[in-house]
Amino acid sequence: MNVASAILVRHAAYAQPADVPSAWLPHELLPKGFDQARTGARAIVEYCERAGLALDTRVECSTLLRAWQTATTMAKEFEALVGVPFRVSEWHDLAERGVGAAANLTIEEIEDLLDRDPRYVVPPPGWKASGDYRLPFPGAESLREAGFRVARFLRASLAELERHHDTQTVRVFVGHGAAFRWASVALGVLDEDRLAELSMHYCGWVHLRPGPQSWEKLGGAWKYRATGEAITD
């Protein structure tokens, strides 16, 4: 049995502009987001204590500000609760799906650019949530590609953690809802057909462990979308 496992945490609430794909937005947490991060940290410590898990003292996060602020706030709360120092490491491989040269534009602006460019066509309805659609701009990637990127990072990080521990140890990763869900597909935790109904709450988390064939979910919870709910991640 693997002794290393992962808790995936979606960043806290942040100042996302209306109708803009979250992607690589550089915006900061809202005041309530810091409270969400502290509350999430307390829930994770309580969960680990009940499950008999050691909490690794390295928190790994996306390089985007909202994830870093969430991770550093959680790390400070971990320190206060556990009584040992924690450190935060930033990694671009944990970032959300990138939209390349279309970064920070609204969906309407992106579609207008594609309509005006004679090389391209307007993307199909629902393109933002499509797993395989990639905007034809430099640096853009699909959700599936982002999920593979995050999954590779999680595998490598837990392999490193496994080499240095012989007791059940969990490492916290702070990142982004869509990238984590698509990584869970790549890891065999989620069926792709279920993605449209699932999301993650701000500072929501799931506990995953590598298995012989695929990873498995041990704790935490996905968010179930209400019918017609807008997809913001």
For each residue, the residues with C-beta under 8 A, 3 or more apart:
1:
2: 5 158 162 209 210 211
3: 162 165 166 167 168 169
4: 158 159 161 162 165 169 170 171 210
5: 2 53 158 168 169 170 171 207 208 209 210 218
6: 154 157 158 170 171 172 173 207 208 209
7: 44 170 171 172 173 205 206 207 208 220
8: 154 173 175 180 183 184 205 206 208 220
9: 40 44 70 74 172 173 174 175 203 204 205
10: 174 175 176 177 180 200 201 202 203 204 205 233
11: 14 29 33 62 64 66 67 69 70 174 175 176 202 203
12: 29 30 32 33 34 36 37 40 66 69 70 73 202 203
13: 29 30 32 33 36 202
14: 11 25 27 28 29 30 33 65 66
15: 27 28 29 30
16: 20 22 25 27 232
17: 20 25 27 104 106
18: 106
19: 106 107 108
20: 16 17 25 104 105 106 107
21: 97 99 107 110 128
22: 16 25 96 176 178 232 233
23: 96 97 98 99 103
24: 64 95 96 98 99 103
25: 14 16 17 20 22 64 66 103 104
26: 64 65 104
27: 14 15 16 17 65 66
28: 14 15 65 66 69
29: 11 12 13 14 15 33 34 37 65 66 69 70 73
30: 12 13 14 15 33
31: 34 35
32: 12 13 35 36
33: 11 12 13 14 29 30 36 37 66 69 70 202 203
34: 12 29 31 37 38 69 73
35: 31 32 38 39
36: 12 13 32 33 39 40 70 202 203
37: 12 29 33 34 40 41 69 70 73 74 77 203
38: 34 35 41 42 73 74 77
39: 35 36 42 43 203
40: 9 12 36 37 43 44 74 203 204 205
41: 37 38 44 45 73 74 75 77 78 81
42: 38 39 45 46 77 81
43: 39 40 46 47 205
44: 7 9 40 41 47 48 55 74 78 172 205
45: 41 42 48 49 55 78 81 82
46: 42 43 49 50
47: 43 44 50 51 53 207 219 220
48: 44 45 51 52 53 54 55 170
49: 45 46 52
50: 46 47
51: 47 48 168 218 219
52: 48 49 168
53: 5 47 48 168 169 170
54: 48 165 167 168 169 170
55: 44 45 48 78 82 169 170 172
56: 161 165 169 170 171 172
57: 78 84 85 86 87
58: 86 87 88 89 171
59: 71 74 75 78 86 87 88 89 171 172 173 174
60: 71 88 89 90 91 94 157 171 172 173 174
61: 67 68 70 71 88 89 90 91 94 173 174 175
62: 11 67 68 90 91 92 94 95 96 174 175 176
63: 67 68 90 91 92 94 95
64: 11 24 25 26 67 68 95 96 176
65: 14 26 27 28 29 68 69
66: 11 12 14 25 27 28 29 33 69 70
67: 11 61 62 63 64 70 71 94 95 174 175 176
68: 61 62 63 64 65 71 72 88 90 174
69: 11 12 28 29 33 34 37 65 66 72 73
70: 9 11 12 29 33 36 37 61 66 67 73 74 174 203
71: 59 60 61 67 68 74 75 88 172 174
72: 68 69 75 76 88
73: 12 29 34 37 38 41 69 70 76 77
74: 9 37 38 40 41 44 59 70 71 77 78 172 174
75: 41 59 71 72 78 79 86 87 88
76: 72 73 79 80 86
77: 37 38 41 42 73 74 80 81
78: 41 44 45 55 57 59 74 75 81 82 86
79: 75 76 82 83 84 85 86
80: 76 77 83
81: 41 42 45 77 78
82: 45 55 78 79 86
83: 79 80
84: 57 79
85: 57 79
86: 57 58 59 75 76 78 79 82
87: 57 58 59 75
88: 58 59 60 61 68 71 72 75
89: 58 59 60 61
90: 60 61 62 63 68
91: 60 61 62 63 94 153
92: 62 63 95
93: 149 150 152 153
94: 60 61 62 63 67 91 150 153 173 174 175 176 179
95: 24 62 63 64 67 92 98 146 175 176 179
96: 22 23 24 62 64 146 175 176 178 179 233
97: 21 23 141 142 143 145 146 176 178 179 182
98: 23 24 95 103 139 140 141 146
99: 21 23 24 102 103 105 110 135 137 139 140
100: 103 135 137 138 139 140 141
101: 137 138 139 140
102: 99 105 110 113 135 137 140
103: 23 24 25 98 99 100
104: 17 20 25 26
105: 20 99 102 109 110 113
106: 17 18 19 20 109 110
107: 19 20 21 110 111 128
108: 19 111 112
109: 105 106 112 113
110: 21 99 102 105 106 107 113 114 135
111: 107 108 114 115 122 123
112: 108 109 115 116
113: 102 105 109 110 116 117
114: 110 111 117 120 121 122 123 135 136
115: 111 112 121 122
116: 112 113
117: 113 114 120
118:
119: 136
120: 114 117 136
121: 114 115
122: 111 114 115
123: 111 114 127 133 135
124: 127 130 133
125:
126: 129 130
127: 123 124 130 133
128: 21 107 231
129: 126 143 196 231
130: 124 126 127 133 142 143
131: 142 143 144 147 182 192 195
132: 142 143 144
133: 123 124 127 130 142
134: 140 141 142 145
135: 99 100 102 110 114 123 140
136: 114 119 120 140
137: 99 100 101 102 140
138: 100 101
139: 98 99 100 101
140: 98 99 100 101 102 134 135 136 137
141: 97 98 100 134 145 146 149
142: 97 130 131 132 133 134 145 146
143: 97 129 130 131 132 146 147 178 179 182
144: 131 132 147 148 182 185 186
145: 97 134 141 142 148 149
146: 95 96 97 98 141 142 143 149 150 178 179 182
147: 131 143 144 150 151 179 181 182 183 184 185 186
148: 144 145 151 152 182 183 186
149: 93 141 145 146 152 153 179
150: 93 94 146 147 153 154 175 179 180 182 183 186
151: 147 148 154 155 183 186 187
152: 93 148 149 155 156
153: 91 93 94 149 150 156 157
154: 6 8 150 151 157 158 173 183 187
155: 151 152 158 159 187 210
156: 152 153 159 160
157: 6 60 153 154 160 161 171 173
158: 2 4 5 6 154 155 161 162 171 210
159: 4 155 156 162 163
160: 156 157 163 164
161: 4 56 157 158 164 165 169 171
162: 2 3 4 158 159 165
163: 159 160
164: 160 161
165: 3 4 54 56 161 162 169
166: 3
167: 3 54
168: 3 5 51 52 53 54
169: 3 4 5 53 54 55 56 161 165
170: 4 5 6 7 48 53 54 55 56 207
171: 4 5 6 7 56 58 59 60 157 158 161
172: 6 7 9 44 55 56 59 60 71 74
173: 6 7 8 9 59 60 61 94 154 157
174: 9 10 11 59 60 61 62 67 68 70 71 74 94
175: 8 9 10 11 61 62 67 94 95 96 150 179 180
176: 10 11 22 62 64 67 94 95 96 97 179 180 233
177: 10 180 181 199 200 233
178: 22 96 97 143 146 181 182 233
179: 94 95 96 97 143 146 147 149 150 175 176 182 183
180: 8 10 150 175 176 177 183 184 200 206
181: 147 177 178 184 185 190 195 198 199 200 222
182: 97 131 143 144 146 147 148 150 178 179 185 186 195
183: 8 147 148 150 151 154 179 180 186 187
184: 8 147 180 181 187 189 190 206 208 215
185: 144 147 181 182 188 189 190 191 192 195
186: 144 147 148 150 151 182 183
187: 151 154 155 183 184 208 210 214 215
188: 185 211 213 214 215
189: 184 185 208 214 215 216 217
190: 181 184 185 194 195 198
191: 185 194
192: 131 185 195
193: 196
194: 190 191 197 198
195: 131 181 182 185 190 192 198
196: 129 193 225
197: 194 224 225
198: 181 190 194 195 222 223 224 225
199: 177 181 222 223 224 225 229 231 233
200: 10 177 180 181 204 205 206 222 223 233
201: 10 204 223
202: 10 11 12 13 33 36
203: 9 10 11 12 33 36 37 39 40 70
204: 9 10 40 200 201 220 221 222 223
205: 7 8 9 10 40 43 44 200 220
206: 7 8 180 184 200 217 219 220 221 222
207: 5 6 7 47 170 217 218 219 220
208: 5 6 7 8 184 187 189 215 216 217 218
209: 2 5 6 215 216 218
210: 2 4 5 155 158 187 215
211: 2 188 214 215 216
212:
213: 188
214: 187 188 189 211
215: 184 187 188 189 208 209 210 211
216: 189 208 209 211
217: 189 206 207 208 220
218: 5 51 207 208 209
219: 47 51 206 207
220: 7 8 47 204 205 206 207 217
221: 204 206
222: 181 198 199 200 204 206
223: 198 199 200 201 204
224: 197 198 199
225: 196 197 198 199 229 231
226: 229
227:
228:
229: 199 225 226
230:
231: 128 129 199 225
232: 16 22
233: 10 22 96 176 177 178 199 200
